């Protein structure tokens, strides 16, 4: 029988579960991590775990979503600090996000080629709600940037998501990166991001 916890204990346990989830993702990835291993790290019963999350994948998803929120929050704060958001500034900011994500625990999921497996294990409503959250963040993000009049905000949201996904999946072509060189690959990525930025941002705003 699962132990009953008060509200403070529940909040503390959620934090510990998320911390353990990150450690397990770094060490083992999605498939090799077990609920038994997670609860052992936190010091709760397996039955108690399922009072918090219906599956380990949902816990992992919550961790990933919180990480995404923190990344976007940092990005928005950077945008607020800038007086003029042009193509160059936008490119540097998105490239910076790529570099940060690339060094994060997320990349272990990608290197293990577990991303699609992980997504398929999630309830559909979580994915739908996540896309809705993406769109909300995107609208806030681009409220600080002058977008071309002929660009639909939904296209902007889709473009940003496509950039992010392309940056994620690039780790699956590691051999290609090794062939062309790390520096050259990063330069190619900058060109691709800049190309998208020039399609989205009002050129007059950049004095171009």
C-alpha positions in Angstrom: 0.0 0.0 0.0 1.4 3.4 -1.0 2.3 5.8 1.8 0.1 8.9 2.2 2.1 12.2 1.9 1.1 15.8 2.8 1.4 18.6 0.3 4.9 19.6 1.3 6.1 16.0 1.1 4.5 15.6 -2.3 6.2 18.7 -3.7 9.6 17.5 -2.4 9.1 14.0 -3.8 8.2 15.5 -7.2 11.4 17.5 -7.2 13.4 14.4 -6.2 11.7 12.3 -8.9 12.5 14.8 -11.6 16.1 15.0 -10.3 16.4 11.2 -10.4 14.8 11.2 -13.9 17.5 13.5 -15.3 20.3 11.4 -13.7 18.8 8.2 -15.2 18.4 9.7 -18.6 22.0 10.7 -18.6 23.3 7.3 -17.4 20.9 4.9 -19.0 18.5 6.6 -21.4 14.7 5.9 -21.6 14.5 2.2 -22.3 17.1 1.0 -19.7 15.7 3.1 -16.9 13.2 1.2 -14.7 10.7 2.6 -12.2 12.4 0.4 -9.6 15.6 2.2 -10.1 14.0 5.7 -9.9 12.1 4.9 -6.6 15.2 3.5 -5.1 17.0 6.7 -5.7 14.2 8.8 -4.2 13.4 6.4 -1.4 9.7 5.8 -2.0 7.7 2.7 -2.9 6.8 1.7 -6.4 3.2 2.1 -5.5 3.8 5.6 -4.4 5.5 6.4 -7.7 2.3 5.6 -9.6 0.4 8.1 -7.4 2.6 10.8 -9.0 3.0 9.5 -12.5 1.2 6.8 -14.5 4.5 5.8 -16.2 8.2 6.6 -16.3 7.8 8.1 -19.7 5.3 10.7 -18.4 7.9 11.7 -15.7 10.6 12.0 -18.4 8.2 14.1 -20.5 7.5 16.5 -17.6 11.3 16.9 -17.0 11.8 17.6 -20.7 8.9 20.1 -20.8 10.3 21.9 -17.8 13.7 22.1 -19.4 12.1 23.5 -22.6 10.2 26.1 -20.6 13.4 27.2 -18.9 15.2 27.5 -22.3 12.4 29.6 -23.7 12.2 31.8 -20.6 15.9 32.5 -20.9 15.4 33.3 -24.6 12.6 35.7 -23.9 14.6 37.5 -21.2 17.4 37.9 -23.7 15.0 39.4 -26.2 13.7 41.8 -23.6 17.2 43.1 -23.1 17.8 43.9 -26.8 16.5 47.1 -28.4 16.7 45.9 -31.9 16.0 42.2 -32.9 17.3 41.7 -36.4 18.3 38.7 -38.4 21.8 38.6 -36.8 20.5 38.8 -33.3 17.8 36.2 -33.9 20.3 33.9 -35.5 22.7 34.2 -32.6 20.0 33.6 -30.0 18.6 30.5 -31.7 22.1 29.2 -32.3 22.8 29.7 -28.6 19.8 27.6 -27.7 21.1 24.9 -30.0 24.4 24.8 -28.2 22.8 24.7 -24.8 20.4 21.9 -25.8 23.3 20.0 -27.3 25.1 19.9 -24.0 22.0 18.9 -22.0 20.7 15.5 -20.9 18.3 15.5 -23.8 21.1 14.5 -26.2 21.5 11.1 -24.5 17.9 10.3 -25.7 18.9 11.3 -29.2 22.2 9.5 -29.3 20.5 6.3 -28.2 17.9 6.9 -30.9 15.1 6.7 -28.4 13.2 9.9 -29.2 10.5 8.4 -31.4 10.2 5.4 -29.1 9.7 7.8 -26.2 7.1 9.9 -28.0 5.1 6.9 -28.9 4.8 5.9 -25.3 3.2 9.1 -24.3 -0.6 9.7 -24.0 -1.8 11.6 -27.1 -3.3 14.4 -24.9 0.1 15.2 -23.5 1.5 15.7 -27.1 -1.5 17.8 -28.1 -1.2 20.0 -25.0 2.6 20.3 -25.5 2.1 21.6 -29.1 -0.4 24.1 -27.7 2.2 25.2 -25.2 4.7 25.5 -28.0 2.4 27.8 -29.9 1.8 30.0 -26.8 5.5 30.3 -26.1 6.1 31.1 -29.8 3.5 33.9 -29.8 5.1 35.4 -26.8 8.5 35.0 -28.2 7.7 36.7 -31.5 5.9 39.5 -29.8 9.4 41.0 -29.3 10.3 40.7 -33.0 8.9 42.5 -36.0 7.6 39.7 -38.3 7.0 40.3 -41.9 3.3 41.2 -42.7 2.9 38.3 -45.0 4.0 35.7 -42.5 1.3 33.9 -40.5 2.1 33.4 -36.8 1.2 29.7 -37.2 3.9 29.4 -39.8 6.3 31.1 -37.4 5.4 28.5 -34.7 5.9 25.6 -37.2 9.2 27.1 -38.4 10.5 27.4 -34.9 9.5 23.9 -34.1 11.2 22.7 -37.3 14.4 24.4 -36.4 14.4 22.8 -33.0 13.7 19.4 -34.3 16.4 19.6 -36.9 18.9 20.7 -34.3 17.9 17.7 -32.2 18.0 15.1 -34.9 21.4 16.3 -36.2 23.0 14.1 -33.5 21.7 11.0 -35.3 24.1 11.8 -38.2 27.2 12.0 -36.0 29.4 10.3 -38.6 28.5 13.0 -41.1 29.4 15.7 -38.6 32.8 14.0 -38.1 33.4 13.9 -41.8 32.8 17.6 -42.4 34.2 18.7 -39.1 32.6 20.3 -36.0 33.5 23.9 -37.0 32.2 23.5 -40.5 29.0 21.8 -39.3 28.3 24.7 -36.8 28.8 27.2 -39.7 26.3 25.3 -41.8 23.8 25.4 -39.0 24.3 29.2 -38.6 23.6 29.6 -42.3 20.4 27.5 -42.1 19.1 29.4 -39.0 19.9 32.8 -40.7 18.0 31.7 -43.8 14.9 31.1 -41.7 15.4 34.3 -39.9 15.5 36.3 -43.1 12.3 34.8 -44.2 10.5 35.7 -40.9 11.9 39.1 -39.9 11.0 42.4 -41.5 14.0 43.4 -43.5 13.4 47.1 -43.0 13.6 46.5 -39.3 17.2 45.3 -39.8 18.2 48.3 -41.9 19.0 45.8 -44.7 
